[in-house]
């Protein structure tokens, strides 16, 4: 029986380098595309695998994407300019990569090919903090990053054979590490400077481990018949935490971590929402890796890591 072949763009990134590993372990063939913008070597450990193929290239280039798309069963477009600061630096590039490239993939692919699209639950915007966001909650993105991701999701969901995932803030170690994600960032400051200033301490976010994200893509492939045409929040219901609560979780493991909750000033990222992940749980998938597990993992990883690396902007 022929193995299903999955195309992952942005495959050498924070999520992609974990996802490719999980897909191979689950018995899929993987075609990985990345332009290696950050000169990352995060896929070296997969080169031994006979079902792994790597292509260097730009996900915006139809001459590259056309032949790659033609030969696969599933497309997971991870290639993106990720995060509000990185998108604000170059909004035109953000639109080209996050929106135009995804629209191009949708035009090239056939309706028989499944697309699993990673949106961000930052599309819910400022929120009121006490409101619980479901997949029916109106999307009100407040950043270029959120706006481009929401627009791409809309294009795809108007097409057949698409599953949308609205990811919570991701955490955990990865071969292509990122320190700009909130759990990763707070934990890094705890073990390096030992000090952090936090604005708007009561603002809430939802969180998800990077390996649970990878496992959810596999769940979507396996259950595509029942899931296509829908969008799902992907996070941990027990991890709808305020910034103050997140800092307290880290202080359990780094007792000398001093956090100053500023009474004046504000964070440029004003997102504040609580998210329900029940729809995805009802589909048969529930995240299994807790914030506590992630903090322990990060503490191990940061012992191996020098300073000044793995930031996106």
N, C-alpha and C positions, 0 to 999 in steps of 0.2 A: 504493500500500500504506500502510495506516494506521501511523503511528509508535506504538511502545509508549509508554505514559504511566507515569511513575514518580512516586510520592508520597514526598517526603522530609520527615519531621518533624525539628524542630531544625535546619532547613536553613541558618540563618544562623550556625551554630556553627563551631568549629574545623575539623571534618571536613566538615560539610555544605556550607560555602561553596566548598570544593574539589570535593566530589563533584558538586554541581549543575553546575559548569563542565565537568567531565569527561563527565557524562551528556549534556549538550547537544552537546559536541564529537563524541560517539559517535553522535549522531542520534536521541536519545530526547527526548520531551516531558517537561518537569519541572513538577510542582506542588510548590511549596516552602511549608512551614508553619513559622512560628516566632512566639513571643510577644515577641521582641526584648527579653528580660530585661536584657541588658547594653547596650541602645541601640546595637547594632552596625549598621554600614552595609556589611557584608561582601558583600552581594549586589547592590549598586548597579551593578556592572559587567556584570551579566547582564540588566538591565532592557530592553536593546535587543533581546533575542532574542525572536522571535515564538513560540517554543515554550517560553517560560518564563513561569510564572504564580506570583505570590506571594500568600499568604494570611496575614494576621496573626491569630494565635489560639493557644489553649492546647490542646495535644495530649491533655489529660485531658477535654476537653469533647466529649461524644458528639454534641451538636447541630452542632458544626463538623466533627467527624471523619466522621460518617456520610455526608454528601453528597460529601466529598472522596474517601473510600475507594471509593464506588460507581463513580466514573468512571476508575479507574486499573487498570493491569495488574500493577504491582509496588509493594510498600510497603517502604520502608527507614526504620524507626523509630529515628532518631538522638536524638530529644528525650530528655534525661536530665539529672539532677543528677549531674555527673561528678566523680569523684575522692573519695577517702576524707574529706578535711577538709570539703569542701562538703556531703557527705551526713551527716557527724557533726554539723554545725551544725543540721540540721533533718531528722531521720530520718523523720518523718511525710511531709514533702514528698518525700523521696527514694523512699519506698515508693509514694507516689501517682503520681509521674512515671515512675520506673524500672520499676515492676511493674504497678500497677493500670492505667495507661494502655495498656501493651502488651497486657495481658489483654483490655482493651476492644476494641482494634484487632482482635485475634484473633477475638473474638465477632462483630464487625460484618462482617468480610471474608468473601468466599466462598472455597471451596476451590480455585477456579480462579485466585485471585490469589496471586502469589508474595510471600512475606515473606523478606527477607534481614536477619537480626538480628545486630547487633553486640554480642556479649558481650565480656568482657575476660579475658585470660588470668591476671589477678589472682585469678580463681576458683580457681586451683591453690594459693593460700594461701602458707603459710610455706615449704613444700618443704624439701628437705634439701640444696639447692645442687648436689649431684652427680647427683641423679636427673634423668632426661630425661623431661619431661612430654609425653605424647602425648594424643590425644583420648580415650583410654581411661583416663587417669589420673583417680582420684577427685577431685572438686571439693571443696575445703575453704576457702571464702572466709573471710577474717578481718576484713572490714570491712562496714559497712552497704552501701557501694557494691557490693562484690563479691557480697554475699548477695542484693541485689535484682536484680542482673543475672543471676545464676545461676538464680534462681527464675523470672524471665521467660523465659529460654532453655528451661527445662524445660517450661513451659506450651506454648510454641510448638512444640517438637520432638515433643510429643504430638499435634500437629495436622498435617494434610497440607500439602504444598507450602511447606516451610520450609527455608531454609539458614541454619545458624548459623556465625558467624565469631567466633573467640576472638582478639581483637586483642592484639598485643604493645604495649608502651609506644610511643606515636606521637611522631614528631618532624618538624620542618620548619616552614617559614614558611607562614602562612595569612592571608587577609584578616581573620579573627577569631582573632588570635594568642592562644596560651596559654603562660605562662611556668612553670606548675607541673609540666609534664612533664619528666622527668629530663634528657634530652639538651638540651632547650630551656633548662632552668633552669641546668644546669652551664655551658653556653656563655654564657648571659647574665651569670652571675657572673664568668666569666673576663674579659669585656670591659667590665664596669662596675666592680665592686669589686676584681677581680683576686685574690680570696681566697675560699676555701671550706673549711668544716669538714665532713668526711665521716665518718659513723659506719658501722660494719660494712662495711668496704671490700671484703670478699670476697663480699658478697651479689650474686647474679646477677639480671639481667633480660634479656628479649628485646626487640628494638626493630623498628619498622617506620615507613617514611616515609609521611606523610599522603597523598601522591599515589599511592603504591602501594596504600594502602587504597582510594582512589577507584577505581583501575583494577581492583582485585579485585572490587568490587561489579559492575562491568560484565562481568567474566569470569563471575561467578555468574549474571547474567541470561542471558548467551549460552549457558551450559552447564547451565542449570537442570535439564534432563531427567535428566542424569547425577548431579547433585549434591544434589537435594532429599532431605530426610530425614536429612541428615548435618551434622556440625559439623566445622569445620576451624580449626586454629591458623593465624593469619596473622602472620608475622614473618619475619625474616631469620636463617637458620641461622647465618650467619657473625657475627651480632650478638647472640650470647648472651654478654654482657659483664658482668664485675663492675664495681662502682662505680669501683674503682681503675683498671681497664682503660679505662673510659669517660673518666675524667679524663685519662689518658695520651693518648688520641686527641685530646682538645681541646688539650692542651699542645703537640702537634705544630704547631698553628697559632697558639697564644697561649703562647709560651715562658715568659713572665713570670707565668703563672697559677700561684699558689701554692695547693696543696691540702694541708690538714692532716688526716691520717687519725687520728682520735681513738681512743685505746686504751680509753677508758672512756665510758660512755653508750651510748645506742642510738637508732636512728631509729624514730619511731612506726610507719612503714611497714616491716614485717618480712618482706616478700615476698622469696623467695630460691629461684629455680628456673631450670632450663635447659629450653628448649622445642624440640621437633621440629616442623618445618613440612612434613615430607615428604608427608603426606597431601594437602595442597593442591598441592604441586609435582606429585604424581602426577595431579592433576586437570587439569594444564596451565597452572597459574599459578605464577610465581616472581617475588618482589619483585626489582626491578632497581636501586633507589636505595640506596646504601651510607650507613653512618654518616659516612664521610669527606665524601661529597657533601653530606649534611645539615648538617654543621658549617660547611662553606664557605658554604652558603646562609644559615644563621643569622647568620654573621658579617656578610654583606652586609646582611641585613635589620635587624640591631640598630643598624647605623650610621644607619638612617632613623628610629629609634624613640625617643621620649622615655622617661623613667623613670616608674615607678609605674603602668603600664598593663598590661592583658591578664592579670591574675591572676584565678583563679576563686574564691578563698576568702581 
